[in-house]
Amino acid sequence: MSELINNREHRKKIVKDVIRQLHEGASVDEVKDQFAEVLKGVSANEITVIEGELIKEGLPVEEIQRLCNVHAEVFKGSLEEIHHPEQIPGHPIYTFKQENRAIEKHIEENIKPDLEKFKQDDSKENIDNLVGSINLLWDIDKHYSRKENLVFPYLEKYNITAPPKVMWGVDDEIRAMVKDIKISLTDYKGNKDEIVEKVNKAIHEIKEMIFKEENILFPMALDTLTEDEWISIYDDSDEIGFCLVEPETDWRKRRAEAKKEVEAEIEKEASKTSQDYIKFETGYFTVEELESMLNSMPVDITFVDKNDVVKYFSQGKDRIFARTKAVIGRSVQNCHPPASVHVVEKIVEDFKSGKKDHEDFWIKRGDKFVLIRYFAVRNEDGEYLGTLEFTQDIAPIKALEGEKRLLSD
């Protein structure tokens, strides 16, 4: 996350310099040639924000207005694809909308016809067909998860917190409805009318959420997030997956050049101060060794600092719960559904007060038996430094019997 912030701040500095040069008499061609590579990644929203900052710094509004056409000419190549990014195949918002169309199509062409057949005749065949359609609808969880874990964190950084919290709560209600329908059909007890009512209610809520996304959330996000942030969302989307459809094109490749020059400069600066080893009281690692070791462990590790900010998570090959880089720097309370936030807050409160040093939970997740452990991290003086979440599938451990003393083949 920090590299995105650095990219944005670095580019802001350059764009301000471009605008100042224009106002001091530099030609359009001079500026375009000098900053062509960096300007490829600038968005319309960023220019608006930067011009506002220049006005606050003393540049007269009239000067901004007088040269707005010159600004547009300089940034033309950067903006012509970004004015309506939701229309660009592969852009995260484009993909969200394509998923919404696929959800609507699945409801109209599969769920509703299967529901009507079930309503007329609750035979095993019709029940099985409806179960299949509802199971496919559960793909909506990926759509909601990408929204909650990738888009919401960036909105929070701009202090837009209320709409995401409300929407996440409704997402969870829809998830609960779909799960309840699956259970009711799998363990069917002849309550046909009740199930029909549940399906119709879920369909209504899903369509309402589509309306809220496309008329409130998506326009708000498009107006707020920068190009760097959309690229990060795109990059992390595969970690969670997609709902019913896949992105039509590799949008990331089309935008990659936008970051190249800025990232190269940041990397160059970082290399000047990087150290070869991280030293501990009982040994030392290179960064590569330490990160690879943590990612090799068959557990999920997440660390939240004393200010309740997510600082780190491991990236093992078989993660139990999805994590994306968007959570780094995010308040831990905002990383959980509204319905479970009070549990998180209670754990952290008990750790900070010293009432507890650990808390354990265990749940069944498919064929996994997941142990979730929370530990208070304290220094030698007992001062609270943060919370460690340690998650592991212990089903293979529970299945162990007897002894094993020989190497495997």
Secondary structure, 3 states (H helix, E strand, C coil): CHHHHHHHHHHHHHHHHHHHHHHCCCCHHHHHHHHHHHHCCCCHHHHHHHHHHHHHCCCCHHHHHHCHHHHHHHHHHHHCCCCCHHHCCCCHHHHHHHHHHHHHHHHHHHHHHHHHHHHHCCCHHHHHHHHHHHHHHCCHHHHHHHHHHHHHHHHHHCCCCHHHHHHHHHHHHHHHHHHHHHHHHHCCCCCHHHHHHHHHHHHHHHHHHHHHHHHHHHHHHHHHCCHHHHHHHHHHHHHHCCCCCCCCCCHHHHHCHHHHHHHHHHHHHHHHHCCCCEEECCEEECHHHHHHHHHHCCCEEEEEECCCEEEEECCCCCCCCCCCHHHCCCEHHHHCCHHHHHHHHHHHHHHHHCCCCEEEEEEEECCEEEEEEEEEEECCCCCEEEEEEEEEECHHHHCCCCCCCCCCC
